[in-house]
């Protein structure tokens, strides 16, 4: 967010100067700081004012061969975690009031900036990292990973933004029949520093560091702490990278006027059906959990709402069936995953409200986040939060008496067509195509519309007493969708393109410690009424990690959704029989 209330709402668009990292000597350290971008600021408000809302959990499962002593093992983990924090600096960042660094009287109290003070020596860096690293076997002989995960999402916020925006937990080693061990880590991070793609990049780096001996890690730390190299790794916010609007000042003003008018006049999505997993009577307060992991977790006050995490998968055979259906529909597998989520929700909607006539059935509405990096040519490995938000897509209701393959084919085709409008393409030449490209939902206007939306979102996400009333739309308000989305769907594609197995040889007898990737799980503390389906492909098939508001959604119906997701594509030969659609 900008440092001054006097700035025009357009001043932050593509403005690298106001988002430049600056430094200040404080004590025996150099502190680097910059204001949060609009999207970062919005997520900061989630965590700061709503008890960790949107904070991300990510559990990393490794298979390890370890002959190190307990002390050497812990030292290896500590050095790897320290290197990770020093390479990817937002992991050790704080989020503090901007007026702490920008000495202007008109700095708004709600403005926040990142502050990074990595230390000047290896010893300082290790001491800092150790304060945000917890070995669970110092407190418990055994820890159930899923139970600990659930508690982490249903207690007082784990992170203190004045100290650090990420925390790392190390689970006790679990023996395997082959003589090796399972080693698990859980990272809790504020969403304002990372998105899903960033998480995979960071976890890959951590595995690389973990496979290096301490002597090499110590030398690597010295290199990472060199000021000139460190400064180059401080990531910018996405708003500072947006390309300038072409033309003279009059042309630019006309462009932004059209952008706001297009947001005002564009047709919203039709009213969709409500999430059928919703409770008949939502719970108004969160359930207080037993103090199972005290003092590691703070149970002194409950979160705003309870979180449910759901992990499910479709085996390889079912995944292959979905691939074939998508190919026959000339749709991407990502569109097929949207279609599958919609199909399950439609069936449960039909069961819950069986008396609604077919002609009165509402469509499935889904919103989803976008990776905007390609739109401003940010072609470096993800190292911070960069997200865009779509209006969503609408998929028609199809009754359950029609066959599964036919319904999936139609829904995947529809999803593919609508999702493709959000993909970056060269500026078209034909007049009609050019108008669509620069239209209200066109690719060519995505970043400007995202920017205007982010300004409003950043303000409305704050508690009312902190809002500044910034509304670029003025007398021409945006036309919102008629209803909330049925559920959100977020796809990362093929996960093996982001993090891989078999990069390190567990048969290498010349090394006392080797760690290789096996799995990763991720979810967020949900917002009110949220059911967010995170989906992707992996070596073994399709998986989902769902983040769910436990106050609003019925756990029994959530389990039914999970069962259907895992079994919907069971049975039946692909291509066998005739489709009714």
C-alpha positions, 0 to 999 in steps of 0.5 A: 500500500502506498505511504501517503493518503494524498496519492492518486489511486493511479499512482501505484500502477507500474510505479517501481519507485514507491515500491523500491526496497530501501534500507536503514541501519538499526543497531548492528543490522541493516533493515530493508523495507518497502510498502506492501502492494495492493494484493499483499495488503489485502491478504495482510488484512485477512491475517491481521484482523481476522485471526490468521484468515487465509494463512497457508499450511503446507506439509512436506513429506520426504523419504530419508536415509539418515545415519546422522546423530540426533544432534547432527540431524537437528543441525542439518535441519536448522542450517537448511531452514536458515539458508531457505530464509536467507535465499527467499527473504520474505520467509523472514520478513515482518509486516509492520506499520509503514510510519515506522520507516516513512517519516511523514505525518500523513502516513495512514495508520492502516498502511503496512510495509515489509521489513527484512533484517537478515543479520550480517553474520552466519551466527545471527542468521542461525539464531534468528531462524532458530526462533521460528523452527520447532522440533515437535519431539522436544515436546511430544513422543508422537505427533499425528500429522493430520491432527496437528494440521487441524489444530494449527488451523483452529487455534489463535493465529500462529504467526506474529507479523511483528516477528516473522510471517512464516514458521516451520515445524519438524515432525519426529522421524517415522521408521519405514519397513525398508529401513528408511524414515518418513520426515515431515515438515509443516510450514505455516505462512502468511498468504501475503508472502506466498501463493501456491506456486511460490510454496512449491519453489520454496519447498524445492529449495529446502530439499536442495539445502537439506541434501547438503552437508553443514560445511557447504551450507555454512559457506552458502549462508556467507554468500547469501548474506552478501549485501549486494546479492541479498538486495537483488533477491528482494521481490517486488510487488506485482503492481510495480511490474505492470506495463505502462498504458501507451500513449500521451496523457489524454489517451491514458486518461481515456483508457482508464475511463473506459476501463471503469465504464466497462466494469460498470456495464459488463454483464454479471454472471447469472445467479448460481445455486448455493453450495449444497454442502451448507449446514441448515443452521450455520454455527455462529462461533468457532468450537474451542479445541482441547489444548492438545499441543500446548504450549506449541500452539496458543489456545487462549482464544479461538479463531473467527471460524473453524477450518476443515481440511479435506484431502482426496485423490482419483487413482490413475485409472480414473485420471486416465478416463478423465484425460480421454473425456477431455481429449474427446471434448477438446478441453484441457485437463484443468477444465475437466477438473472444473467440470468434475467439481461442478458435476459433483456439486450439481448432483448434491444440489439435485439431491438436496432440492429434488422438487425444483423443476429442471427449467428452474435449476440454476447453474454452477458458479465458480471463482478462481485465482489466476497467476498474472506473472505472464501478463507482465513478463515476470519470468523468474521462479515465483518468490512472492505472492502474485495473484489475480482474481477472476469474475468466475465461470458459469456451467449449466446444470445437467441432471444426474439421470444423464450419463457421467461421461456425457455430462463431463464432456459438455461441462469440460467444453464449456469450462475450457471456452470460458477459462481460455479467455483468461490466458495470455495471447498476442494482441489480435489483428481482426477488429472483432477479435481486437474488441473482445481482447480489450473488452470487459473480460478481455485479456488485454485489459486484465491487469488494469481491471485487476488493479482497479479491483484490487484497490477496492478489495484492499479497502473493503478487506479492512475493518470498517474503522480502518477503511479509507473510502477509496473507490475508483469507480466513483458514480459508476459502480461495478456490477457484481455477480447476482450470487456468491460462487457455489465454490472456488476452484484453484488449479496448479496443473501437473505438480511434477512440473513444480516439484519432483521425486527421485532427484536424490539417490536414497541408495547412495551409501556414501552419504550419511543423509539423503532426502527425497520428495514424496508428497505435499499438502496445502490449504488455507484458513478459509473465509466465511462460507468458503469451500475452496477446491485446490486441484492438480495432477501428480504421479499417482493421479488427480488430487484435491486439497480443500479449504472449508469453512467448518462453521458453514459447511456440514462435515457429513456432506463434506465427506459425501463430496469427498467420496464422490470425487474419489469414485465418480470416475470408477467403473466403465470402459472409456468409449464403451457404450453410447453417450446420451449427450 
